[in-house]
Amino acid sequence: MTAGAVSEAGTMLREKIVKLAAHRLKVAESEVELGHSRAAVRGDPSRQVTFGELADVAYYSPQQLPAGMSPNLEATARFNSPNPIHWANATHACTCEVDTATGKVTLLRYIVSEDVGPMINPAIVEGQIAGGTVQGIGGALLENLVYDDDGNPLATTFVDYLLPTATEVPLIEYGHVEIPGPGPGGYKGVGEGGAIGSVPAVINAINDALAPLGVAMTRLPASPASIVSLLEEASR
């Protein structure tokens, strides 16, 4: 949805910039090229005007605008997707060690392969996946709202409410699959693919490690105390 709205608004704004640039350069709109934060005449790049200069005219010299153009460089777009469901796809795999004496879980290796459609900025994609994955790791291992008998929350600061840090999260390895989606540009969501897959990946890794002991973690978070409690029950 976001890609469709941004694409539509960008197209509308581009048309407005081209129209204003053509008016300032005294050429047809078809002769205007945009690039490097400026508009230039195709075949004669010496004739150009910067986006900053166009913005200055649009906002501070409306009398110099083409007839009928509003005094701004803004665009508002609405997008209704004909294909309302664009899945955010990702596959997670991780390995871990569980200390059966203390219940501590150590994640050893973490791999995520996601399909967001064509990537515009791979670094941003990996940042979104990393953020979502770390959020899921926190939900699987650490984050927990505890209340007293009167219903008062006991985890009211970040000292009490645990969040994952660099010491709990291993280096995340990424794989990229780019299958275009049905929307504009073929773009798909990215953040959800990190957050949703990481919780079951971590819990399944823990359960795989504990399977020989007849233990399965079925509640969150998989805290050391919870794991030790399950191990003690299984040994009775």
N, C-alpha and C positions, 0 to 999 in steps of 0.2 A: 504494500500500500504506500509506504513512504517513497519508494523509488518512483512509483507512478506519479505521485503528487509533485515530487521534486522535478522529475523530468518535464512534466507539463508546465510547471511554473518557470523552469529554466528556458523552455522553448518560447514562452510568452515574453519573458524578459529579453531574450536574445533578439526577438523581432523588434522590440521597442528600441533597443540599442542600435540595431542596424538602421532602423528608420531615422533615428536622430542623427546618426553618423552620416548617412547619405544626405540628409538635409544640410548638415554643416559642411560637408565636402563637395556639395553640389554635383552629385552623381546619382545614378539609379541605385536602388537598394541591391540589385543583383550584382553590382560592381564592388560591393563592400565585403572585405574579409576581416574576420576577427581573430586576434591572436596576440599573446604576450601583453595582455591588458591594454590593448589599443585596437582601433579600427583603422584600416588602411584601404586605399583604392587598389583593386586587383590590377597587377601589372605596373603600378606606380607607387611603391611603398613609401616614397618620400612624402606623398600626400596622406597624412594620417592625423588622427586625433586620439588622445588617450582616454581611457574610461573615466579617469579623474576629471578631465576637462568636460566630458559629456555630462557627468554628474553635476558639475558646477553649473552648467547651463540649465540642466533639468530642474534644479532646485532654486537657483538664485537669479536666473535670467529667463523666466518663462515666456517673455515676449519674443525670444529667439527660437522657440520651439515650433515644430511643424503644426499646422492647423489641426486642432482637435486632440492634440497629445496632452495628457495630464502632466502636471509639473512634478514628476518624480521618476525614479527608475525602480519601480516595484511591480510585482506581479503576484496575484493570488489565484491559486488553482485548486480545483477539487477533482479527485480521482475516484471513480467507482470501478473496481476491477470486475471484469466479466468472469474471472476465475478467482473466487474469493479465498480459496485455500492455497497458499504457497507454503509448502512445508519447509521448515528449517531442518536439514538433514545432517546428521553427524554420527560417526561411529567412534566409540571410546574403548580403549584397552589399557589396563594397568596391571602391574605386578606389585605385590607388597609382602612385607614380613610382619608377623604378629609375635610379639614377645608373650609367651603363655604365662610367664610369671607376673608381669606387670599389666598386660593387656594393651601395651602400646603398639600402635600400628605405624609402620614406616613404609611410605610409598617409594618404591624403587625406580619404577619407570612408568611414564604416562605418554600415551600416543592418542592423538585425535585426528581423524580424517573427516573433513566436512565438505559439503556441497552447497555453496552459496550462489551458484550460477557464475557468470563472468565476474572476476575480481577486479574492482577498480583500483584498490590500494591493498596489496597483500599484507602490508604491515598492520593496517587497521583491522583487517579480517583476523589476523592472528591475535591482535590485542583483544578483540571482542571474544574470540574463542577462549583465550587465556583467562579473561575476567569471568566468563561464565563457568569455566571449568573450576577455577579456584572457589567460586561461590558454591558450586556443588560439592566440592571437597569439604568445605566448611560445614555444609549441611549434613554430610555423611559422617564426619568425625568429631566435630566440635560444637557447633551452635546448638544451644538448648535453653529454653525458657523455663526456669524453675520457680515455683511458687511455694509460699509457706502455707500452713493450714488455714490461714484467714484469706488466702487468695492474693496476697501481696507478692509482686515479683521480686525475686532475690537477685536476679542478674540485671542490675540497673546501670552498670557502667561497663566499659570495655575491659576492666580488670576482671569482672565476673562473667561477662558474655564473651566467650572465646571466639576469635576469628582466625582463619589461617594466615600464616606469615610465610616468609621464604624458607623457614626451617621445616615447615610441614609439607611444602609443595615441591615436587621434583621438577627438573627441567622438562617442559612440555614439548613433545615432538609433534610436528604438524604434517598432515598430508592434505593436498587440495584436489578436489574433483570439481570441474566446472561444467555442469550440465545446465544449459539455459532453462529457466522457468517460463511459465506462460505469460508473465507480465512484461511491461516495458523494459527493454534492455536485457531481459532474461534474468534480472537480479532476484535473489531470494533473501530471506532473513538469515542472520548469522548468530546473534547472541544466544538464542534459545538452544541452538545445537550444542553449545558448550555447557549450559547450566543443567539441561534435562538429562543428558547422558552420563554425566560424571557421578551422580549419586549411585545409580545401580552398578556402574563399573567398579566403584570403590567397594561397595558392599559385597558384590559378587567375588571380588578378589579376596576379601577377608574371609568369606564363607568357603572359598576354595582352599585357603590356607588352613582353616579350622576343620574342614570336612573329616580328616582322619581321626579327629577327636570327638566326632559326633555332635558338633556344635554348629548352629546356624543363627546368624544375627538377623532378626526380623523387626527390629525397631531402631529408630534414629534418636540421637547419634550413636555411632558405634564407639562409645567412650571406653577408655581403659577399664573403668569400674564395671561397665555393662559386660564387657568381654570376660573379665575375671569372674563375674557372677555366673555367667553361662558355663564357663569351664568348671567352676566349683559344683554347679548343679549336675553337670554331665558326669563328674567323677564320683558322685555319691552312689 
